[in-house]
Amino acid sequence: MLPPFKDDVSHGDRSIFAIEAKSNPKFSPLVKGTVAMIKGDYKLIYYVGYEGHDGVFELYDLESDPEELNDLYSSRKSTASELENELLLKIKVVNQPYVRRD
């Protein structure tokens, strides 16, 4: 039996990031991929570089919606904005070594 995903150990306000970017060129800034960030009970998903979906965000409350069926991005603007800013800043920092300086 696998241990539960969520245990009694608190990770505080630490954010957890995951990325899928198989089509993104290696050793370059993120231009195509999907980034997910989990913080507390929330999961924010960001799509970048996909035609018709570029720059799209989704927000889920994993505690009340573990199957991620109810996108809260439009209805929880304050939470969405806070998480969005953190995720975009993290992408900017990670992309920094690959930005050309002419």
N, CA, C and O atoms as CSV, one atom per row, in Angstrom:
chain,resi,resn,atom,element,x,y,z
A,1,MET,N,N,0.847,-1.185,0.000
A,1,MET,CA,C,0.000,0.000,0.000
A,1,MET,C,C,0.890,1.244,0.000
A,1,MET,O,O,1.884,1.310,0.722
A,2,LEU,N,N,0.522,2.211,-0.808
A,2,LEU,CA,C,1.262,3.466,-0.869
A,2,LEU,C,C,0.854,4.384,0.273
A,2,LEU,O,O,-0.302,4.364,0.698
A,3,PRO,N,N,1.783,5.187,0.776
A,3,PRO,CA,C,1.417,6.144,1.820
A,3,PRO,C,C,0.526,7.230,1.216
A,3,PRO,O,O,0.554,7.452,0.005
A,4,PRO,N,N,-0.255,7.899,2.043
A,4,PRO,CA,C,-1.122,8.961,1.528
A,4,PRO,C,C,-0.303,10.100,0.943
A,4,PRO,O,O,0.820,10.360,1.375
A,5,PHE,N,N,-0.880,10.779,-0.049
A,5,PHE,CA,C,-0.215,11.916,-0.677
A,5,PHE,C,C,0.001,13.031,0.335
A,5,PHE,O,O,1.053,13.669,0.363
A,6,LYS,N,N,-0.997,13.252,1.150
A,6,LYS,CA,C,-0.946,14.312,2.144
A,6,LYS,C,C,-0.793,13.672,3.517
A,6,LYS,O,O,-1.602,12.826,3.899
A,7,ASP,N,N,0.230,14.065,4.260
A,7,ASP,CA,C,0.436,13.482,5.572
A,7,ASP,C,C,0.377,14.559,6.644
A,7,ASP,O,O,0.021,15.705,6.370
A,8,ASP,N,N,0.723,14.185,7.844
A,8,ASP,CA,C,0.661,15.119,8.966
A,8,ASP,C,C,1.826,16.090,9.002
A,8,ASP,O,O,1.813,17.038,9.787
A,9,VAL,N,N,2.825,15.872,8.173
A,9,VAL,CA,C,3.992,16.756,8.141
A,9,VAL,C,C,3.635,18.008,7.352
A,9,VAL,O,O,3.234,17.920,6.191
A,10,SER,N,N,3.776,19.145,7.962
A,10,SER,CA,C,3.463,20.403,7.305
A,10,SER,C,C,4.668,20.913,6.523
A,10,SER,O,O,5.792,20.918,7.026
A,11,HIS,N,N,4.424,21.339,5.296
A,11,HIS,CA,C,5.480,21.913,4.477
A,11,HIS,C,C,5.379,23.437,4.462
A,11,HIS,O,O,6.028,24.106,3.658
A,12,GLY,N,N,4.561,23.970,5.359
A,12,GLY,CA,C,4.434,25.416,5.461
A,12,GLY,C,C,3.890,26.028,4.188
A,12,GLY,O,O,2.964,25.497,3.574
A,13,ASP,N,N,4.463,27.132,3.802
A,13,ASP,CA,C,4.014,27.843,2.611
A,13,ASP,C,C,4.828,27.482,1.380
A,13,ASP,O,O,4.773,28.184,0.370
A,14,ARG,N,N,5.580,26.398,1.457
A,14,ARG,CA,C,6.433,25.985,0.343
A,14,ARG,C,C,5.588,25.590,-0.868
A,14,ARG,O,O,4.602,24.865,-0.738
A,15,SER,N,N,5.979,26.068,-2.024
A,15,SER,CA,C,5.302,25.716,-3.267
A,15,SER,C,C,6.021,24.551,-3.926
A,15,SER,O,O,7.244,24.437,-3.848
A,16,ILE,N,N,5.260,23.699,-4.569
A,16,ILE,CA,C,5.794,22.549,-5.285
A,16,ILE,C,C,5.488,22.758,-6.765
A,16,ILE,O,O,4.348,23.038,-7.136
A,17,PHE,N,N,6.513,22.620,-7.609
A,17,PHE,CA,C,6.363,22.854,-9.041
A,17,PHE,C,C,6.572,21.570,-9.830
A,17,PHE,O,O,7.379,20.719,-9.458
A,18,ALA,N,N,5.828,21.446,-10.931
A,18,ALA,CA,C,6.019,20.350,-11.880
A,18,ALA,C,C,5.885,20.938,-13.274
A,18,ALA,O,O,5.110,21.869,-13.490
A,19,ILE,N,N,6.641,20.396,-14.218
A,19,ILE,CA,C,6.605,20.921,-15.578
A,19,ILE,C,C,6.616,19.777,-16.581
A,19,ILE,O,O,7.277,18.759,-16.380
A,20,GLU,N,N,5.877,19.962,-17.656
A,20,GLU,CA,C,5.891,19.054,-18.803
A,20,GLU,C,C,6.240,19.936,-19.984
A,20,GLU,O,O,5.463,20.813,-20.360
A,21,ALA,N,N,7.398,19.710,-20.570
A,21,ALA,CA,C,7.865,20.569,-21.669
A,21,ALA,C,C,8.646,19.751,-22.689
A,21,ALA,O,O,9.745,20.136,-23.089
A,22,LYS,N,N,8.084,18.636,-23.106
A,22,LYS,CA,C,8.784,17.751,-24.045
A,22,LYS,C,C,9.055,18.420,-25.388
A,22,LYS,O,O,10.050,18.109,-26.043
A,23,SER,N,N,8.187,19.329,-25.804
A,23,SER,CA,C,8.334,19.991,-27.102
A,23,SER,C,C,9.170,21.263,-27.033
A,23,SER,O,O,9.474,21.862,-28.065
A,24,ASN,N,N,9.535,21.671,-25.849
A,24,ASN,CA,C,10.333,22.887,-25.680
A,24,ASN,C,C,11.778,22.602,-26.088
A,24,ASN,O,O,12.323,21.554,-25.742
A,25,PRO,N,N,12.403,23.528,-26.822
A,25,PRO,CA,C,13.815,23.326,-27.161
A,25,PRO,C,C,14.671,23.207,-25.902
A,25,PRO,O,O,14.440,23.915,-24.922
A,26,LYS,N,N,15.661,22.310,-25.929
A,26,LYS,CA,C,16.553,22.135,-24.781
A,26,LYS,C,C,17.437,23.358,-24.603
A,26,LYS,O,O,17.769,24.043,-25.570
A,27,PHE,N,N,17.809,23.624,-23.372
A,27,PHE,CA,C,18.718,24.716,-23.033
A,27,PHE,C,C,18.230,26.061,-23.581
A,27,PHE,O,O,19.000,26.836,-24.149
A,28,SER,N,N,16.944,26.313,-23.396
A,28,SER,CA,C,16.347,27.575,-23.839
A,28,SER,C,C,15.229,27.948,-22.874
A,28,SER,O,O,14.791,27.116,-22.079
A,29,PRO,N,N,14.768,29.189,-22.939
A,29,PRO,CA,C,13.651,29.580,-22.068
A,29,PRO,C,C,12.413,28.743,-22.383
A,29,PRO,O,O,12.278,28.193,-23.476
A,30,LEU,N,N,11.530,28.661,-21.422
A,30,LEU,CA,C,10.284,27.942,-21.621
A,30,LEU,C,C,9.420,28.690,-22.634
A,30,LEU,O,O,9.015,29.827,-22.391
A,31,VAL,N,N,9.142,28.058,-23.755
A,31,VAL,CA,C,8.274,28.650,-24.771
A,31,VAL,C,C,7.083,27.752,-25.077
A,31,VAL,O,O,6.103,28.199,-25.673
A,32,LYS,N,N,7.165,26.473,-24.668
A,32,LYS,CA,C,6.035,25.566,-24.867
A,32,LYS,C,C,6.056,24.501,-23.778
A,32,LYS,O,O,7.014,23.739,-23.648
A,33,GLY,N,N,4.983,24.466,-23.003
A,33,GLY,CA,C,4.887,23.474,-21.945
A,33,GLY,C,C,3.729,23.762,-21.008
A,33,GLY,O,O,2.981,24.723,-21.191
A,34,THR,N,N,3.599,22.922,-20.016
A,34,THR,CA,C,2.577,23.064,-18.993
A,34,THR,C,C,3.279,23.067,-17.645
A,34,THR,O,O,4.074,22.175,-17.348
A,35,VAL,N,N,2.982,24.073,-16.831
A,35,VAL,CA,C,3.589,24.199,-15.510
A,35,VAL,C,C,2.479,24.119,-14.474
A,35,VAL,O,O,1.444,24.773,-14.607
A,36,ALA,N,N,2.702,23.314,-13.443
A,36,ALA,CA,C,1.751,23.216,-12.338
A,36,ALA,C,C,2.455,23.618,-11.052
A,36,ALA,O,O,3.624,23.299,-10.837
A,37,MET,N,N,1.723,24.322,-10.207
A,37,MET,CA,C,2.237,24.731,-8.908
A,37,MET,C,C,1.194,24.373,-7.858
A,37,MET,O,O,0.025,24.742,-7.978
A,38,ILE,N,N,1.624,23.655,-6.831
A,38,ILE,CA,C,0.741,23.327,-5.713
A,38,ILE,C,C,1.228,24.099,-4.497
A,38,ILE,O,O,2.406,24.066,-4.141
A,39,LYS,N,N,0.296,24.787,-3.879
A,39,LYS,CA,C,0.605,25.545,-2.666
A,39,LYS,C,C,-0.598,25.421,-1.741
A,39,LYS,O,O,-1.704,25.846,-2.074
A,40,GLY,N,N,-0.360,24.836,-0.582
A,40,GLY,CA,C,-1.480,24.593,0.326
A,40,GLY,C,C,-2.462,23.644,-0.325
A,40,GLY,O,O,-2.077,22.589,-0.829
A,41,ASP,N,N,-3.726,24.018,-0.314
A,41,ASP,CA,C,-4.769,23.191,-0.920
A,41,ASP,C,C,-4.977,23.483,-2.398
A,41,ASP,O,O,-5.788,22.822,-3.046
A,42,TYR,N,N,-4.256,24.464,-2.945
A,42,TYR,CA,C,-4.517,24.897,-4.316
A,42,TYR,C,C,-3.491,24.383,-5.322
A,42,TYR,O,O,-2.313,24.206,-5.011
A,43,LYS,N,N,-3.972,24.156,-6.514
A,43,LYS,CA,C,-3.118,23.785,-7.649
A,43,LYS,C,C,-3.423,24.745,-8.794
A,43,LYS,O,O,-4.568,24.859,-9.233
A,44,LEU,N,N,-2.392,25.429,-9.269
A,44,LEU,CA,C,-2.507,26.332,-10.407
A,44,LEU,C,C,-1.785,25.690,-11.583
A,44,LEU,O,O,-0.652,25.230,-11.449
A,45,ILE,N,N,-2.441,25.661,-12.729
A,45,ILE,CA,C,-1.864,25.100,-13.950
A,45,ILE,C,C,-1.757,26.215,-14.972
A,45,ILE,O,O,-2.683,27.009,-15.135
A,46,TYR,N,N,-0.623,26.272,-15.660
A,46,TYR,CA,C,-0.348,27.317,-16.656
A,46,TYR,C,C,0.096,26.649,-17.951
A,46,TYR,O,O,1.008,25.823,-17.961
A,47,TYR,N,N,-0.567,27.023,-19.047
A,47,TYR,CA,C,-0.238,26.512,-20.372
A,47,TYR,C,C,0.463,27.613,-21.157
A,47,TYR,O,O,-0.046,28.730,-21.246
A,48,VAL,N,N,1.610,27.310,-21.718
A,48,VAL,CA,C,2.357,28.303,-22.487
A,48,VAL,C,C,2.774,27.696,-23.828
A,48,VAL,O,O,3.299,26.583,-23.884
A,49,GLY,N,N,2.531,28.452,-24.912
A,49,GLY,CA,C,2.986,28.049,-26.236
A,49,GLY,C,C,2.076,27.125,-26.995
A,49,GLY,O,O,2.447,26.664,-28.075
A,50,TYR,N,N,0.897,26.829,-26.481
A,50,TYR,CA,C,-0.047,25.963,-27.184
A,50,TYR,C,C,-1.059,26.814,-27.936
A,50,TYR,O,O,-1.697,27.689,-27.351
A,51,GLU,N,N,-1.203,26.564,-29.215
A,51,GLU,CA,C,-2.136,27.331,-30.037
A,51,GLU,C,C,-3.548,27.233,-29.451
A,51,GLU,O,O,-4.053,26.142,-29.187
A,52,GLY,N,N,-4.159,28.377,-29.257
A,52,GLY,CA,C,-5.504,28.439,-28.691
A,52,GLY,C,C,-5.552,28.273,-27.180
A,52,GLY,O,O,-6.622,28.373,-26.580
A,53,HIS,N,N,-4.412,28.022,-26.560
A,53,HIS,CA,C,-4.367,27.815,-25.111
A,53,HIS,C,C,-3.190,28.547,-24.472
A,53,HIS,O,O,-2.927,28.373,-23.282
A,54,ASP,N,N,-2.479,29.362,-25.248
A,54,ASP,CA,C,-1.286,30.050,-24.744
A,54,ASP,C,C,-1.674,31.048,-23.664
A,54,ASP,O,O,-2.560,31.880,-23.858
A,55,GLY,N,N,-1.003,30.954,-22.532
A,55,GLY,CA,C,-1.250,31.892,-21.439
A,55,GLY,C,C,-2.484,31.588,-20.612
A,55,GLY,O,O,-2.935,32.440,-19.847
A,56,VAL,N,N,-3.035,30.404,-20.746
A,56,VAL,CA,C,-4.252,30.024,-20.021
A,56,VAL,C,C,-3.882,29.443,-18.655
A,56,VAL,O,O,-2.927,28.677,-18.526
A,57,PHE,N,N,-4.662,29.824,-17.639
A,57,PHE,CA,C,-4.486,29.317,-16.282
A,57,PHE,C,C,-5.731,28.545,-15.854
A,57,PHE,O,O,-6.841,28.829,-16.305
A,58,GLU,N,N,-5.526,27.567,-14.976
A,58,GLU,CA,C,-6.611,26.859,-14.308
A,58,GLU,C,C,-6.252,26.791,-12.829
A,58,GLU,O,O,-5.077,26.679,-12.479
A,59,LEU,N,N,-7.258,26.858,-11.959
A,59,LEU,CA,C,-7.044,26.816,-10.508
A,59,LEU,C,C,-7.996,25.791,-9.895
A,59,LEU,O,O,-9.193,25.788,-10.183
A,60,TYR,N,N,-7.444,24.922,-9.046
A,60,TYR,CA,C,-8.251,23.899,-8.394
A,60,TYR,C,C,-7.980,23.888,-6.897
A,60,TYR,O,O,-6.856,24.129,-6.456
A,61,ASP,N,N,-9.023,23.603,-6.121
A,61,ASP,CA,C,-8.912,23.391,-4.682
A,61,ASP,C,C,-8.827,21.880,-4.479
A,61,ASP,O,O,-9.840,21.185,-4.546
A,62,LEU,N,N,-7.627,21.376,-4.234
A,62,LEU,CA,C,-7.414,19.937,-4.156
A,62,LEU,C,C,-8.085,19.292,-2.949
A,62,LEU,O,O,-8.372,18.095,-2.962
A,63,GLU,N,N,-8.333,20.071,-1.920
A,63,GLU,CA,C,-9.004,19.535,-0.726
A,63,GLU,C,C,-10.467,19.208,-1.026
A,63,GLU,O,O,-10.946,18.125,-0.688
A,64,SER,N,N,-11.174,20.142,-1.660
A,64,SER,CA,C,-12.602,19.930,-1.935
A,64,SER,C,C,-12.864,19.339,-3.319
A,64,SER,O,O,-13.969,18.870,-3.589
A,65,ASP,N,N,-11.861,19.356,-4.195
A,65,ASP,CA,C,-12.023,18.869,-5.570
A,65,ASP,C,C,-10.767,18.108,-6.008
A,65,ASP,O,O,-10.056,18.565,-6.904
A,66,PRO,N,N,-10.483,16.956,-5.392
A,66,PRO,CA,C,-9.238,16.239,-5.695
A,66,PRO,C,C,-9.142,15.733,-7.139
A,66,PRO,O,O,-8.044,15.444,-7.615
A,67,GLU,N,N,-10.254,15.625,-7.826
A,67,GLU,CA,C,-10.235,15.162,-9.217
A,67,GLU,C,C,-10.087,16.312,-10.210
A,67,GLU,O,O,-10.065,16.094,-11.421
A,68,GLU,N,N,-9.988,17.535,-9.693
A,68,GLU,CA,C,-9.781,18.728,-10.521
A,68,GLU,C,C,-10.860,18.869,-11.602
A,68,GLU,O,O,-10.562,18.967,-12.793
A,69,LEU,N,N,-12.103,18.877,-11.158
A,69,LEU,CA,C,-13.237,18.992,-12.070
A,69,LEU,C,C,-13.804,20.407,-12.130
A,69,LEU,O,O,-14.473,20.764,-13.100
A,70,ASN,N,N,-13.543,21.219,-11.099
A,70,ASN,CA,C,-14.139,22.553,-11.002
A,70,ASN,C,C,-13.050,23.624,-11.037
A,70,ASN,O,O,-12.404,23.890,-10.023
A,71,ASP,N,N,-12.849,24.233,-12.197
A,71,ASP,CA,C,-11.846,25.285,-12.364
A,71,ASP,C,C,-12.320,26.552,-11.654
A,71,ASP,O,O,-13.362,27.112,-11.995
A,72,LEU,N,N,-11.548,26.995,-10.667
A,72,LEU,CA,C,-11.908,28.156,-9.846
A,72,LEU,C,C,-11.197,29.437,-10.270
A,72,LEU,O,O,-11.309,30.455,-9.586
A,73,TYR,N,N,-10.476,29.407,-11.373
A,73,TYR,CA,C,-9.648,30.549,-11.750
A,73,TYR,C,C,-10.450,31.851,-11.848
A,73,TYR,O,O,-9.985,32.894,-11.389
A,74,SER,N,N,-11.612,31.803,-12.423
A,74,SER,CA,C,-12.425,33.025,-12.585
A,74,SER,C,C,-13.144,33.436,-11.311
A,74,SER,O,O,-13.423,34.619,-11.117
A,75,SER,N,N,-13.444,32.495,-10.455
A,75,SER,CA,C,-14.244,32.818,-9.270
A,75,SER,C,C,-13.421,33.134,-8.024
A,75,SER,O,O,-13.954,33.704,-7.071
A,76,ARG,N,N,-12.144,32.783,-8.007
A,76,ARG,CA,C,-11.279,33.075,-6.852
A,76,ARG,C,C,-10.113,33.946,-7.317
A,76,ARG,O,O,-8.952,33.539,-7.276
A,77,LYS,N,N,-10.457,35.149,-7.756
A,77,LYS,CA,C,-9.487,36.066,-8.367
A,77,LYS,C,C,-8.302,36.377,-7.456
A,77,LYS,O,O,-7.162,36.403,-7.919
A,78,SER,N,N,-8.552,36.608,-6.184
A,78,SER,CA,C,-7.468,36.984,-5.272
A,78,SER,C,C,-6.451,35.852,-5.131
A,78,SER,O,O,-5.245,36.070,-5.256
A,79,THR,N,N,-6.941,34.660,-4.873
A,79,THR,CA,C,-6.063,33.491,-4.757
A,79,THR,C,C,-5.355,33.221,-6.076
A,79,THR,O,O,-4.149,32.979,-6.105
A,80,ALA,N,N,-6.117,33.263,-7.170
A,80,ALA,CA,C,-5.551,33.010,-8.495
A,80,ALA,C,C,-4.450,34.010,-8.811
A,80,ALA,O,O,-3.395,33.629,-9.319
A,81,SER,N,N,-4.678,35.276,-8.519
A,81,SER,CA,C,-3.698,36.320,-8.809
A,81,SER,C,C,-2.419,36.127,-8.000
A,81,SER,O,O,-1.318,36.271,-8.530
A,82,GLU,N,N,-2.564,35.804,-6.725
A,82,GLU,CA,C,-1.397,35.592,-5.862
A,82,GLU,C,C,-0.553,34.413,-6.370
A,82,GLU,O,O,0.669,34.523,-6.473
A,83,LEU,N,N,-1.198,33.304,-6.683
A,83,LEU,CA,C,-0.481,32.123,-7.165
A,83,LEU,C,C,0.097,32.356,-8.562
A,83,LEU,O,O,1.205,31.912,-8.864
A,84,GLU,N,N,-0.649,33.045,-9.398
A,84,GLU,CA,C,-0.184,33.363,-10.754
A,84,GLU,C,C,1.099,34.195,-10.704
A,84,GLU,O,O,2.056,33.910,-11.424
A,85,ASN,N,N,1.115,35.209,-9.865
A,85,ASN,CA,C,2.310,36.054,-9.740
A,85,ASN,C,C,3.519,35.243,-9.290
A,85,ASN,O,O,4.621,35.426,-9.807
A,86,GLU,N,N,3.315,34.348,-8.329
A,86,GLU,CA,C,4.422,33.518,-7.851
A,86,GLU,C,C,4.931,32.584,-8.951
A,86,GLU,O,O,6.139,32.441,-9.136
A,87,LEU,N,N,4.012,31.952,-9.675
A,87,LEU,CA,C,4.403,31.027,-10.732
A,87,LEU,C,C,5.140,31.747,-11.860
A,87,LEU,O,O,6.167,31.260,-12.332
A,88,LEU,N,N,4.634,32.890,-12.293
A,88,LEU,CA,C,5.280,33.633,-13.383
A,88,LEU,C,C,6.655,34.159,-12.966
A,88,LEU,O,O,7.579,34.195,-13.779
A,89,LEU,N,N,6.789,34.563,-11.711
A,89,LEU,CA,C,8.099,34.998,-11.214
A,89,LEU,C,C,9.080,33.837,-11.221
A,89,LEU,O,O,10.236,34.006,-11.608
A,90,LYS,N,N,8.633,32.664,-10.800
A,90,LYS,CA,C,9.496,31.483,-10.791
A,90,LYS,C,C,9.951,31.141,-12.212
A,90,LYS,O,O,11.119,30.813,-12.423
A,91,ILE,N,N,9.043,31.213,-13.183
A,91,ILE,CA,C,9.413,30.944,-14.583
A,91,ILE,C,C,10.438,31.967,-15.056
A,91,ILE,O,O,11.401,31.608,-15.734
A,92,LYS,N,N,10.245,33.226,-14.710
A,92,LYS,CA,C,11.182,34.275,-15.104
A,92,LYS,C,C,12.573,33.996,-14.536
A,92,LYS,O,O,13.571,34.133,-15.244
A,93,VAL,N,N,12.641,33.610,-13.271
A,93,VAL,CA,C,13.926,33.310,-12.625
A,93,VAL,C,C,14.595,32.105,-13.281
A,93,VAL,O,O,15.797,32.129,-13.546
A,94,VAL,N,N,13.834,31.071,-13.540
A,94,VAL,CA,C,14.380,29.853,-14.149
A,94,VAL,C,C,14.819,30.108,-15.597
A,94,VAL,O,O,15.800,29.523,-16.057
A,95,ASN,N,N,14.107,30.966,-16.306
A,95,ASN,CA,C,14.456,31.290,-17.694
A,95,ASN,C,C,15.678,32.202,-17.800
A,95,ASN,O,O,16.319,32.257,-18.849
A,96,GLN,N,N,16.001,32.908,-16.735
A,96,GLN,CA,C,17.048,33.940,-16.776
A,96,GLN,C,C,18.365,33.478,-17.399
A,96,GLN,O,O,18.923,34.222,-18.206
A,97,PRO,N,N,18.889,32.311,-17.078
A,97,PRO,CA,C,20.174,31.908,-17.680
A,97,PRO,C,C,20.120,31.728,-19.203
A,97,PRO,O,O,21.158,31.709,-19.864
A,98,TYR,N,N,18.920,31.598,-19.751
A,98,TYR,CA,C,18.778,31.336,-21.182
A,98,TYR,C,C,18.371,32.569,-21.992
A,98,TYR,O,O,18.247,32.498,-23.214
A,99,VAL,N,N,18.166,33.686,-21.317
A,99,VAL,CA,C,17.780,34.920,-22.007
A,99,VAL,C,C,19.028,35.535,-22.634
A,99,VAL,O,O,20.058,35.694,-21.978
A,100,ARG,N,N,18.914,35.874,-23.910
A,100,ARG,CA,C,20.057,36.470,-24.628
A,100,ARG,C,C,20.307,37.882,-24.133
A,100,ARG,O,O,19.370,38.649,-23.913
A,101,ARG,N,N,21.564,38.216,-23.961
A,101,ARG,CA,C,21.960,39.569,-23.539
A,101,ARG,C,C,22.834,40.150,-24.637
A,101,ARG,O,O,24.051,39.965,-24.629
A,102,ASP,N,N,22.228,40.843,-25.570
A,102,ASP,CA,C,22.964,41.444,-26.689
A,102,ASP,C,C,23.433,42.835,-26.372
A,102,ASP,O,O,24.068,43.478,-27.209
